[in-house]
Amino acid sequence: MDEDFEARVEPYRRELLVHCYRMLGAVHEAEDLVQETMLRAWRARERYDAGRASVRTWLYRIATNACLTALEGRSRRPLPSGLGAPSEDPHAPLVPALDVPWLQPFPDALLGDPAERAVRRGTLRLALIAAMQALPPKQRAVLILRDVLEFPAADVAELLETSPAAVNSALQRARAGLEEASPAEDRVAEPDDGAMDALVDRYVRSFEAADVAGLVALLTEDAVLEMPPVPLWYRGKDAYGRFMERLFAMRDADWRMVRTAANAQPAVAAYHRDDDGGHVLHTLQVFDVRPDGLARNVVFQDARVFAAFDLPPRLEAR
């Protein structure tokens, strides 16, 4: 396997990155674990037995066990809505909780071509990844390998060095845990791409104009706004609108938005005007869109997230 090792393992790097992200909830950690996986595979290349497993299954075994080792003793990566009740005060202090290992979004640019992104849709949604983080690591691994990647139970059992019966038991518990952690509204089907793009375009125009009424009109009744690393979150049109009034009062009502995508969902980077007439990067906003409107906006203000999305720190004046 020495001579063609890289050619045989490289095609799986992208999907291994997505797998490690699902397990860990952070892009930079997932990248580190993929590198670790490739290093472990290289060191074990002479022991690889094609009669026992395909290269893909072998790599998933290494990656999954590397992730499980990395997760030992760690707390889960949540979103603010997973930590407690929504805030009732739109003027509550915006104090970051820097000691919380917050869940991070995944850049669609790392998913490959549009066909591959379509396959990922639904299995990579931010709300689903957040719900998965509530599961114990071994259950999380079984759920991903069985329900997302559709590995046979026997393969998962060998991969995790356990029995098919234990895998099936863990899968049942994981499904029940996921159902409990994931609100029913988070499982509603998305609208088609055209309707989704039209709604996000309207959101962008309203945000750039600091039009709170226009933004609120696009929301579902139970829309959620959350802003890691600030542990506060808000639910409902009224709370969302009052917080946006506060934001636009704090910043000049002069914004520019750049469309992007995260977790196979629409997203935008928001830039506010600086003293030189340009616009400075403020946040990355990831949208969960339902047929009846925008249901969730997860607003990230984290330098590591900005770096993962390769967002320019400033837009020059037009």
C-alpha positions in Angstrom: 0.0 0.0 0.0 3.1 2.2 0.3 3.2 3.5 -3.3 -0.4 4.4 -3.8 -1.4 5.1 -0.2 -2.2 8.8 -0.8 -4.2 8.1 -4.0 -6.3 5.5 -2.1 -7.1 7.5 1.0 -7.3 11.1 -0.3 -10.7 10.7 -1.9 -12.2 10.1 1.6 -10.7 13.2 3.2 -13.7 15.4 2.6 -16.3 13.0 4.0 -14.1 12.2 6.9 -14.0 15.9 7.7 -17.8 16.0 7.8 -17.9 12.8 9.9 -15.4 14.3 12.5 -17.4 17.6 12.5 -20.6 15.7 13.3 -18.8 14.0 16.1 -17.0 17.0 17.5 -19.1 20.0 16.6 -16.1 22.2 15.6 -14.4 22.6 12.2 -10.9 23.2 13.4 -11.0 20.2 15.7 -12.4 18.1 12.9 -9.6 19.2 10.6 -7.1 18.2 13.3 -8.7 14.8 13.7 -8.7 14.1 10.0 -5.0 14.8 10.0 -4.6 12.5 12.9 -6.6 9.8 11.0 -4.4 10.1 8.0 -1.3 9.9 10.1 -2.6 6.8 12.0 -3.5 5.2 8.7 -0.1 5.8 7.3 1.5 4.2 10.3 -0.8 1.2 10.1 -0.7 0.8 6.3 1.3 -2.4 6.4 -1.4 -4.0 8.6 -4.3 -3.0 6.5 -6.2 -6.2 5.3 -8.4 -5.6 2.2 -10.1 -8.9 2.9 -11.5 -7.6 6.2 -12.6 -4.1 5.3 -12.6 -1.6 2.5 -10.3 1.4 2.7 -13.3 3.6 3.4 -14.5 1.4 6.3 -10.9 1.2 7.6 -10.5 4.9 7.6 -13.9 5.5 9.3 -12.8 3.0 12.0 -9.6 5.1 12.6 -11.4 8.4 12.5 -14.3 7.4 14.8 -12.0 6.0 17.4 -9.8 9.1 17.2 -12.9 11.2 17.8 -14.0 9.1 20.7 -10.6 9.4 22.3 -10.7 13.2 21.7 -14.1 13.4 23.4 -13.1 11.6 26.6 -13.7 13.9 29.5 -15.0 16.8 27.4 -18.3 18.6 27.8 -20.6 18.8 24.8 -20.6 21.7 22.4 -24.0 23.4 22.8 -25.9 26.4 21.3 -27.4 28.9 23.8 -30.9 27.4 23.3 -29.6 24.2 24.7 -28.5 25.7 28.0 -31.7 27.1 29.5 -34.9 29.1 29.0 -35.1 32.1 26.5 -34.4 35.6 27.8 -37.2 38.0 28.3 -35.0 41.1 28.4 -33.9 42.4 25.0 -31.5 44.7 26.8 -29.7 42.1 28.9 -25.9 42.5 29.0 -24.3 40.8 26.0 -21.5 39.2 28.0 -19.7 36.3 26.1 -19.3 33.0 28.0 -15.8 32.3 26.9 -15.5 29.2 29.0 -18.2 27.3 27.0 -17.0 25.2 24.0 -19.6 26.5 21.6 -20.9 24.5 18.7 -19.5 25.9 15.4 -21.1 26.0 11.9 -19.6 24.1 8.9 -18.7 26.0 5.7 -20.5 24.6 2.6 -17.4 25.4 0.6 -15.8 22.3 2.3 -18.7 20.1 1.1 -17.7 19.9 -2.6 -19.9 20.1 -5.6 -23.7 21.1 -5.4 -24.8 17.5 -5.9 -22.8 16.5 -2.8 -24.2 19.4 -0.8 -27.7 18.3 -1.7 -27.0 14.8 -0.3 -25.7 16.4 2.9 -28.8 18.6 3.3 -30.9 17.5 6.2 -28.1 15.4 7.8 -25.9 18.4 8.5 -28.4 21.0 9.7 -27.1 23.0 12.6 -30.1 22.2 14.8 -29.5 18.4 14.2 -25.8 18.7 15.0 -26.6 20.5 18.2 -29.1 17.8 19.1 -26.5 15.1 18.4 -24.1 16.8 20.8 -26.5 16.0 23.6 -25.9 12.3 23.1 -23.0 10.4 24.8 -20.1 10.1 22.4 -20.5 6.3 21.7 -24.2 6.7 21.0 -23.5 9.7 18.8 -21.0 7.6 16.8 -23.5 4.7 16.4 -26.3 7.1 15.3 -24.0 8.7 12.7 -22.6 5.5 11.4 -25.9 3.7 11.2 -28.5 6.3 10.4 -26.5 8.9 8.5 -23.8 6.9 6.8 -25.9 3.7 6.6 -23.1 1.3 7.7 -24.5 -2.2 8.4 -24.8 -3.0 12.1 -22.1 -5.8 11.7 -19.6 -3.3 10.3 -20.3 -0.8 13.0 -19.9 -3.5 15.6 -16.5 -4.4 14.2 -15.5 -0.8 13.9 -16.3 -0.1 17.5 -15.1 -3.5 18.7 -18.5 -4.5 20.2 -21.4 -6.7 19.2 -24.2 -6.1 16.7 -26.7 -6.4 19.6 -24.9 -3.7 21.5 -24.9 -1.5 18.4 -28.6 -2.0 18.0 -29.2 -1.2 21.6 -27.1 2.0 21.5 -28.9 3.0 18.3 -32.3 2.8 19.9 -31.1 4.9 22.9 -29.5 7.4 20.5 -32.7 7.8 18.5 -34.7 8.3 21.6 -32.2 10.8 22.9 -32.2 12.7 19.6 -36.0 12.8 19.5 -35.9 14.4 23.0 -33.2 16.9 22.2 -34.6 18.0 18.9 -37.8 20.0 19.0 -40.5 18.9 16.5 -40.4 22.2 14.7 -36.7 21.6 13.9 -37.7 18.5 11.8 -40.1 20.3 9.5 -39.2 20.1 5.8 -37.5 23.2 4.2 -39.1 25.0 1.3 -37.6 24.6 -2.2 -34.4 26.5 -3.1 -36.2 29.2 -5.0 -38.5 30.1 -2.1 -35.6 29.9 0.4 -33.4 32.2 -1.7 -36.2 34.7 -2.1 -36.8 34.8 1.6 -33.1 35.3 2.4 -32.8 38.0 -0.2 -35.7 39.9 1.5 -34.0 39.4 4.8 -30.8 40.8 3.5 -32.5 43.9 2.0 -34.4 44.5 5.3 -31.2 44.1 7.4 -29.2 46.4 5.2 -31.9 49.0 5.6 -32.2 48.4 9.4 -35.9 47.7 8.7 -37.0 45.9 11.8 -40.7 45.6 10.7 -39.5 44.1 7.4 -37.3 41.5 9.3 -40.1 40.6 11.7 -42.5 40.0 8.8 -40.2 37.2 7.5 -40.2 35.3 10.8 -42.2 32.4 12.0 -44.2 33.0 15.1 -41.8 31.0 17.3 -38.6 32.2 15.6 -35.4 31.7 17.6 -32.4 34.1 17.7 -29.3 33.0 19.5 -25.8 34.4 19.5 -22.9 32.3 20.7 -20.6 33.1 22.5 -23.3 35.2 24.3 -25.4 32.7 26.2 -28.6 34.6 25.7 -31.3 33.6 23.3 -34.7 34.8 22.3 -37.9 33.2 21.0 -40.8 34.7 19.1 -41.3 37.6 16.7 -41.7 40.2 19.4 -38.5 39.4 21.2 -36.6 39.1 18.0 -37.8 42.5 16.8 -37.0 44.2 20.1 -33.5 42.8 20.1 -33.0 44.0 16.5 -34.1 47.5 17.5 -31.5 47.4 20.2 -28.8 46.3 17.7 -29.6 49.0 15.1 -29.6 51.6 17.9 -26.1 50.4 19.1 -24.7 50.4 15.5 -25.1 52.9 12.7 -28.0 51.7 10.5 -25.6 51.1 7.6 -24.9 47.4 6.9 -23.7 45.3 4.1 -24.4 41.6 3.8 -22.5 38.9 1.9 -24.3 35.7 1.1 -22.7 32.4 2.0 -23.8 28.9 3.2 -23.2 26.7 6.2 -24.4 23.2 7.2 -26.2 23.1 3.8 -28.3 26.0 5.0 -28.4 29.7 3.8 -26.1 32.1 5.7 -24.9 35.7 5.5 -21.9 37.6 6.8 -23.0 41.0 8.3 -20.7 44.0 8.1 -21.3 47.3 9.8 -20.0 50.7 8.7 -16.7 52.0 10.2 -15.4 55.5 10.5 -13.6 55.3 7.1 -16.6 54.5 5.1 -15.9 50.8 4.7 -17.6 48.0 6.6 -16.2 45.8 9.3 -17.1 42.1 9.8 -19.6 41.8 12.6 -21.3 38.4 12.5 -22.0 35.2 10.6 -25.7 34.4 10.6 -27.0 30.9 9.8 -30.7 30.5 8.9 -33.1 27.7 9.4 -35.9 28.3 7.0 -39.4 26.7 7.1 -42.2 27.0 4.6 -43.9 29.6 6.8 -40.7 31.7 7.3 -37.4 32.1 8.9 -37.5 29.9 12.0 -34.0 30.2 13.5 -31.0 32.6 13.2 -27.8 31.4 14.9 -25.5 34.4 15.0 -21.8 33.7 15.4 -19.2 36.2 16.5 -16.1 34.1 16.7 -12.7 34.7 15.0 -12.3 31.0 14.5 -15.6 30.7 12.7 -14.8 33.7 10.5 -11.5 32.1 9.6 -13.1 28.8 8.7 -15.4 30.6 6.3 -12.5 32.7 4.9 -14.5 35.9 5.5 -12.7 39.2 4.7 -12.4 41.2 7.9 -13.4 44.4 6.1 -15.2 45.5 2.9 -13.9 48.6 1.3 -16.2 51.5 0.6 -18.2 51.2 -2.6 
